[in-house]
Amino acid sequence: MSLLSLLLLSGLQADYFFIDNVIQVKEFNQKIQDIGVELEKKTSWNLYMLAMDDIGEQKLLEYKKANEAYFKKPYIALIFAVKQGSVEQGKLDKRSGKVGIYGSQGYLEKIDKEDILRGTIYPLLGAKVKSDPRNKYITALYNGYAEIADQVADSYELTLESIPVDANRISIDVLRAIFYGIIIGAFAIYFYRKYFKKRTDG
């Protein structure tokens, strides 16, 4: 489905929340819009969010290229799809969805894409929730979007009043510590069982 078709189907579409046929929470959409407007006003960078239920077999990068003409440059686009056949990044299970960050020339000089994806978005999207999955989509996409905006603004030595500085950022730092702590702990247990236990048994 083309971007234009999705725009026509999205009743809550805002300028910077470019497509939303997944979350559809007016307050959340407005918060994204507020951040996007302030970022563009202060830096000239346009930060778009696209949240879609299904883009079929199309890769996120292919989807971005097919619809790039709709984005005002310079831009960065955070693209999320709940269902997708094959992707080149964001290898999460079907319940978590697929996500990618793309942009026009020079965007990688403004942000650390891998840090935002692996440090902020992936851990939140990968969380197991028993309630409405939109809760983790909102958390992951908001924090990812805010982190992108924050890094762009920081590259100009600016701050954005529309992004809370405090509790949100602290919670992300704590989440990162827990996430990577689990990984390190898992490796430690693996090596202990494989090597040290052998020596003890021997």
N, C-alpha and C positions, 0 to 999 in steps of 0.2 A: 504494500500500500504506500502511496506517495505521501510526502510530508504535507502537501496541500490538503489531501483527503483527510489526513489525521487532524489537521487543524480545524477543518470544518466539523469533525465529529467531537471535538473537545470543547465542551461548554465552559470550562473554567480556564481556558487558555489565557495567559498573560504574556506580555512582551518577552520577558526573560524566562518564565516557565513556559517554554515554547510549545510543548505538547504535554498533556496529562490526561491519559485515559486509564490510569492505574490508581493514583492516590485520591484525587478529587476531594481535597479538604481545603476549603476556601482560605482559611487562616494560614495554612502552610504555603499555599500558592502566593498569597500576598507577601509573606515574609521573604520568599525567594525574589519576588518582584522588587521589594524595598532594597535588598542587598544589590541586585543587578543595576537598579537605577543609580544608586549612590556610587557604585564602582565605575560605571560608564561616565558619570559626571566628573569624577575626580581623576580618572586615568585614561579615558577614551576606550577602554577594553569592554567588549560586550560578552557577558557570561550567560550562556543559555543552558537550560536544563530540559531534557526530553525524557519523559517517563512513559513507556509504552508497554502494553500487555504482551504483544507478540509481533515480531518482525520477520517471522518465518525463517527461511534458510539464509537470509541475508546476513553477512557479517556486519558488525558495528561500523567498522571502517568503511565498508562499501556503502552502508546506509548514509554515513556522514558525507561521503563524496557525492552521492546521488542528489543530495539535498543542500549542498553547501551554498548554493546561490541564494538561499533564503536568509543566510546569516550575514549580518552587517560586520564588516571587518574594521579593526582587528577583533577576533573573537576566540573564545574558548567554549567548547560544548561538552557538558557532562551528559552522556547518553546511557540510559538504563532500559533494559528490556526484561520483563519477567520470563518470557519464553523466547528461545532462540535456538535454531538448529546447530550452528557452528560458529565459533568466535575465535579470534586470535588472542584474546586476553580475557581475564575474568573467568577462570575455569571454576565456577561454583555450581552447586547442584541446582536442579530446576526450581526448587522452592526459593532459592536465594536470588536467582536472576543473573543477568550478565550486565557488566558495566564497563564503560570506556571513557577516556578523556581525550579530546582531540582539539585542534585549533589551527588558526591561520599562522602564517610565517612569524617566527619569533616567540611563539607562546611558551616554548620550553625554556626560554631565557627568563620567564616570569615565574614559573612554578616548578616544583619537584613532583612530577607526575607519579612516579613510582612510589614515593613516600606517601602521597595522598591516597593512592589506591590501596597499597599494602598496609599502610599504617593506620588509616582512618576508615576507608569504605569497606574493604574486604572483611575485616573482623566483624563489623556490624552487620553486614549482609549475611555473613556465615553463621550468625547466632541462631540457635534453635528457639523458636517461640511457639507457644501453644495458642496464643491469641491471634487476632487479625494480623496477617503478615505485613499489612500496610504499616504497622507500627515500626517494624525494623526498616522498611523501605524509607519511611519518613526520617528516621534517625540517621541512617546511613547517608541518604542523599542530602539532607540538610547539612550534616557535618562535613561532607565532601565538598558541597557547594561553598559553604562558608570558608573552608580551608583554602580552596582555590582563590576565592575573592581576597582573603586575607593575605595570601602570598603575593598576589598581583599588586595589591596596595602597598605591601611592605617593600616591594621592589622599587617603588617610587618614594619610599620613606613616608608613607601616609597611613592613617588608620581609618577604619570604617565604623561610624557610629551605629550602623544598623546591625553589627555583629556583636553579641555579648562577649566580653573578654573573659571571663571568669569561670563560672561553673561548668559551662559547656566544654571549654578547652581543658580544664582540669580533668573532667570525666574522660575525655579522649586520651589524655596522657596516662591516666590510670588504666584504661582499657588496653592501650598499647602495651603497658608493662605486664599486665596479666597475660595478654595474648602471646607475647614473645617469651614470657616466663614459662608458659606451658610448653612451648616448642623446645626451649632449652632443657627443661625438665625431662621431656620425652627423650631427647637425645642422650641425656645423662643416664637415664635408666637403661636405654638400649646398649650403650657402651659398657655400662657396669655389668649387665647380664652377659654380654658377648665376650668381654675380655677379662675383667677382674674376677668374675665368678669362676671362669675356667681355671685361672691361676690358683684360686682358693681350693677348688675341687681337685686340682692336680697335685 
